[in-house]
Amino acid sequence: LWINLRDKPPSLLAEFCNIYEEIHALAFGLIHSVTRLKPLKYSEIETADLSPELQEDLRAEFHYYVGAFWALRIAIVLLILLFSGSLELAAHLMGWC
């Protein structure tokens, strides 16, 4: 435990994903967003085909995993809507209907 005294507060970028557990969870959220239809549930982490270290990282920073998964999905849907104008096409391509 330590105290880090600074003359000005850290930037948002410096505070976001500044430890490897957060980076692993964010990266797997992005990867699973394009390779899986739905994100892993918290209870499915144990049975997922992942290393024990990665399973621990996902359990510790599960909110980064879910946030990255849905943020990329929403961005993709918005791009599809922007270029095609069809909500039905966006839902079909994302596997939602």
C-alpha positions, 0 to 999 in steps of 0.5 A: 500500500502506498500513497502517490502524491501528484501536483495535478490529477491523472488524466482519464486515459491514465486511469483507464486500463492501467493494469493488465487485468483490466486490459485482458478483460477489455480485449476479450470483451472486444474479441468475444463481441465479434466471435460470440453471439452473447457474452459469457455469463459470470458463472460461465467463466469457470467452464470457459476454455481459458487459462486459469490466469485469464479466468481470474482476470475476467472474474476480477474485471468482469465489468470491463468485459461486458462493457467492451462487448456491448460497446462494440456491438452498439457501435457496429449496429449504429454503423449498419444503421448509418450506412443501410438505414435498416434496423431489420438488417442490423438486427439480422446481421447481429443475430438478434432476430 
